[in-house]
């Protein structure tokens, strides 16, 4: 099989780093897992809470950047619901 890269335009104001402009931040990926039709089709909806749980346990997630990008993608309510579910499990504070 042939692995083809997927290139997409960045949404304006998407989280990025100055020193690594061609890499995406985890906050962007987490929002896109829910907000982007193509990306969200790659995983099962039942796995989203587990993915968020794992990411918040293993990495430092900037919630302000996460929510700002979620608002930009019109996914704020969906992201808030996931965060509420994950917080309810006591994963992070």
C-alpha positions as CSV (number, residue, x, y, z in Angstrom):
1,X,0.0,0.0,0.0
2,X,1.0,3.6,-0.5
3,X,0.9,6.1,2.4
4,X,-0.2,9.5,1.1
5,X,0.1,12.6,3.2
6,X,-2.9,14.7,3.8
7,X,-2.5,18.4,3.3
8,X,-5.1,20.8,4.6
9,X,-5.1,24.6,4.9
10,X,-4.7,25.8,8.5
11,X,-7.7,27.5,10.0
12,X,-6.7,31.1,10.8
13,X,-5.5,31.5,14.4
14,X,-4.9,27.8,14.8
15,X,-2.4,27.1,17.6
16,X,1.1,26.8,16.4
17,X,4.7,27.4,17.5
18,X,7.0,30.0,16.0
19,X,10.0,27.7,16.0
20,X,8.1,24.7,14.5
21,X,5.6,26.2,12.1
22,X,5.0,22.9,10.2
23,X,3.9,21.0,13.3
24,X,0.5,21.2,14.9
25,X,-0.1,21.6,18.6
26,X,-1.9,18.9,20.5
27,X,-4.7,21.4,21.3
28,X,-5.4,21.8,17.6
29,X,-5.5,18.1,17.1
30,X,-7.8,17.5,20.0
31,X,-10.3,20.1,18.6
32,X,-10.0,18.8,15.1
33,X,-10.8,15.3,16.3
34,X,-14.3,16.7,17.1
35,X,-14.7,19.7,14.7
36,X,-13.2,18.5,11.4
37,X,-15.3,16.1,9.4
38,X,-12.4,14.3,7.9
39,X,-10.4,13.9,11.1
40,X,-13.4,13.0,13.1
41,X,-14.2,10.2,10.7
42,X,-10.9,8.5,11.5
43,X,-11.9,7.6,15.0
44,X,-15.0,6.2,16.7
45,X,-16.9,8.8,18.8
46,X,-16.7,6.4,21.8
47,X,-13.0,6.8,21.8
48,X,-12.9,10.6,22.2
49,X,-13.2,10.7,26.0
50,X,-10.4,8.2,26.3
51,X,-8.2,10.1,23.9
52,X,-8.7,13.4,25.8
53,X,-8.2,11.5,29.1
54,X,-4.9,10.1,27.9
55,X,-3.7,13.5,26.5
56,X,-4.5,15.4,29.7
57,X,-2.7,12.7,31.8
58,X,0.4,12.6,29.6
59,X,0.8,16.1,28.4
60,X,0.4,19.7,29.5
61,X,-2.6,20.9,27.5
62,X,-3.2,24.7,27.4
63,X,-6.9,24.9,28.0
64,X,-7.1,28.5,26.9
65,X,-5.6,27.7,23.5
66,X,-7.8,24.6,23.3
67,X,-11.0,26.6,24.0
68,X,-10.0,29.6,21.8
69,X,-9.4,27.3,18.8
70,X,-12.7,25.4,19.6
71,X,-14.6,28.7,19.5
72,X,-12.9,29.5,16.2
73,X,-14.1,26.1,14.8
74,X,-17.6,26.5,16.3
75,X,-17.0,23.5,18.5
76,X,-16.9,25.1,21.9
77,X,-20.0,23.3,23.3
78,X,-18.8,19.9,22.1
79,X,-15.3,20.4,23.6
80,X,-16.8,21.7,26.8
81,X,-18.9,18.5,27.0
82,X,-15.9,16.3,26.5
83,X,-13.9,18.2,29.1
84,X,-16.8,18.0,31.6
85,X,-16.9,14.2,31.0
86,X,-13.2,13.8,31.5
87,X,-13.1,16.1,34.5
88,X,-16.0,14.1,36.0
89,X,-13.7,11.0,35.9
90,X,-11.2,12.9,37.9
91,X,-8.6,12.8,35.2
92,X,-7.3,16.3,35.7
93,X,-8.1,19.5,37.5
